[in-house]
Amino acid sequence: MPETAEDRTDRDEEPFRREIVSFTRRGGRLSERQQDAWDDVAERFVVDVPRGRTSTSVAEGFTLDPSELFGRSAPLVLEIGSGRGESLVHAARENPGTDFLGLEVYVPGVAQTLIGLRHAGVENVRLAVVDAVPALTRMLPEQCLEELRVWFPDPWHKTRHHKRRMVTDDFVPLVRRVLRPGGTWRLATDWQDYADQMLEVLGRAEGFTTSGDWAERFAGRPVTRFEAKGTAKGRTIRDLSATRMTA
């Protein structure tokens, strides 16, 4: 069988690619409106992260100081895969006393979030074009998060790609590292087989407690266009949550 473009990408990136990845698309052209927002407010909202070998990596030795980043000491919520920022901007507007950090590797999504931030007039958000693994492994300080939110991660729906899913047993220690004791890990997906996998992962996650069943829909998450599309296709939205144990 001839080598595909995907095979070449996997082969070329293998020395630096981790098994856990949050999204596939990383580039893309900005619209005129997105570029305008980027030029206007990116310096204020987008974290300048020193890089390692790739454009979404984090250089060894770099750690964020949340208090310095936001200019205050406040509860910190991380959203992995913040997309176009609909949930992130909504949460920041509704909770001005909490700081929010969004990780998104798709640059047009970050630019679209900047449009939302500028329109809403909120200041308690920062964005980083960083993959989840280096962010949780070393960029964030230990036990710095009040909550970690993973809304609709890439389902890698083909069976042969399931190994690339983010929410696996290997991901649990990274979440445990950054969540404070008593902190909450929230998840949502519209792919039932991924939801089943998440439920199994949370059920055996060391250092976490969970009800062992689906959670009620998180009231703080608005119905985004992405979620509405899943519902329109007849998919069931599954929410899950786990709490970091205090000892």
PyMOL commands that set and color helices and strands:
alter all, ss='L'
color gray80, all
select helices_A, chain A and resi 5-13+32-45+66-70+86-94+107-120+132-139+159-164+169-178+192-203+225-232
alter helices_A, ss='H'
color red, helices_A
select strands_A, chain A and resi 76-80+99-103+125-128+145-151+179-189+208-209+238-244
alter strands_A, ss='S'
color yellow, strands_A
deselect
rebuild
show_as cartoon
